[in-house]
Amino acid sequence: MSGPDPQPIAPTPAPNAPAAPLRSRAIRNCCLWLVLIPLIGLAIVQTVAVAMKTPGGWDAVQQATPAALAEATMQTVAGFALALLVHRMAPRAGLWVAIGLALVVVYLMALSGLSHGLQRSLAWIPFMLLLSIGALGAIPAALHDAAAVDRAEGWFKFRTITLPLVLPLLLAGAIFRAADAYRPGDGRVFIGAHLLLISAIVAGSALARGRG
Amino acid sequence: MSPNEHRIELHGVTKRFGDFTAVAPLDLAVMQGEFVVLLGPAGGGKTTTLRLIAGLDQPSSGRIHLDDLEVTPMPAQRRNVAMVFQSPVLYPHLSVAGNLALPMRAGRIPRNVIQRRVDEVVERLKLSHVRRRKPRKLSPGEYQLVSLGRAMVRDAKAFLYDEPLASFSDEQRDHMRGELRAIHDELRATTVMATRDPIDAITTADRIIVINQGRVLQSDTPQAIYDHPADLFVARYLGEHAMNFLEARRGEGVAVLECCDLEIPIDARGAEPVDPARITLGIRPEHVRLDPRGVNTVAGPTRPLGSEQLVDLRLGKATIRTFVPPGGHIPEGQRVLIRFDAAGCRWFDATSGKALPWQTRERR
């Protein structure tokens, strides 16, 4: 007897739909936050306490904070803007283009006659570029399809879909950079270390939320 | 727009991915307010067809029209077509209400209208209790319902459903088939649904298009396709219980079953098989009757189906199935006399697989 055989009909799970039962997910999330909240609190309290105890520590923190925040903000915004550009131009090869771009930027920076401080500050933009391109690439293609069908485009799509989805990772990166910006000259690595811890925790929680 | 006007038209649309042809030249027209189901196995080209209509993929060749306007080069954002994906997609950072509101926010609908429409859809789909929940806190069924709601909430030109019932349990699935049809009847929206499940198709569609390997095999009402399948593939695919197939050869005014040399009188006009020695009789279980004047078979295993039973009967070297009422248990090995309903016999060319327009005459 001829004619193609129909393929067996089997129910398919919805890959994007939550797989774990609601109750077990709630318990897992609850445990996660029970661990994370004390850790974050401890890190902040310890950082402030050490800064207060060290002679001149609080003044140094106050002086370094605006510059560190400005530097981290600049690096984050510049890195993310470059990532958006790369992702738009080469959505499938974004990571490789970003790695290439990062190497070129670092190389040019080394050759340039810029001051050491400015050089170091600009050289971290590729780091934020790579982080941002990773975050943009992690948005499932299905969400982009859904957004297209929902008529979301341009600034509206960026504001309501893209930015909220990459924000946790961007924040983690920004905190990491702010922590690093405290290091030069004043020897207050301890603050950086604690902020690094916070950064890791934020990233961890972002990851956990992503898993749903 | 009059009800008979086409809302969606595909003219010679093809889609190739490298050497693989996902959609062979496809011509398709969906009327205003019609519920059309694309039915076929996985990899048959259903999802690709929906994505081409939505504008998520560009055809390799051919033209697509929506409301008499050619939209082939138009991006999805400009087509105003709502789509429910096979893997339900929700924005993870937005609540259920936020997800429902997003397509209208993108369409710059006034806030009070958005609020009212979201309330209506939440009420209609019984999602009030999860309105403020984030998608990760929804069950798979609720997840797909919200995904459906996001399509319903808009005044779209057409609705495309890609296996929308795949995430539901059997019980929910049955309910949701009715819901989908009710929603369609309420909105009178032009709808194209892709599914692998014949029951989904039969219970919801105005018209079924059976599609396999990117080609349309048959397009007709569910009853017409069930009663008169165009080929062996369609005959096998459609129906809750498999059609019986018996190999036969053509004789003078009769078809002779190979399994038992039983002669069935036929009126073989209209088409000739490629090889007269290779034809196939297709007959659904409900057209195989128990009849004291019938031919001899031996009962095999019985499968209870609740309201009735499906029994295997050995007819010579072949096995066929028929239904018996729940009370009428037939022990295995018992002699059973059966008759084929002439009106239920379908003849196929076993070489090409195509249906033959032959009529079967009652045996005297």
Interface residues (C-beta under 8 A of the other chain):
Chain A: M1 S2 G3 P4 D5 P6 Q7 I9 P11 T12 P13 A14 P15 N16 A17 P18 L22 R25 A26 P140 A142 L143 D145 A146 A148 V149 D150 R151 A152 E153 F156 K157 T160 I161 P164 L165 R209 G210 G212
Chain B: P41 A42 G43 R51 A54 G55 L56 P75 A76 Q77 R78 N80 V81 A82 M83 F85 Q86 S87 P88 V89 L90 Y91 P92 H93 L102 P103 R105 A106 G107 P135 R136 K137 L138 S139 P140 Y143 Q144 R150 E163 A166 S167 R196 D197 P198 N212 Q213 D231 L232 F233 R236 Y237 F245 E247 T280 F348 A350 T351 S352 G353
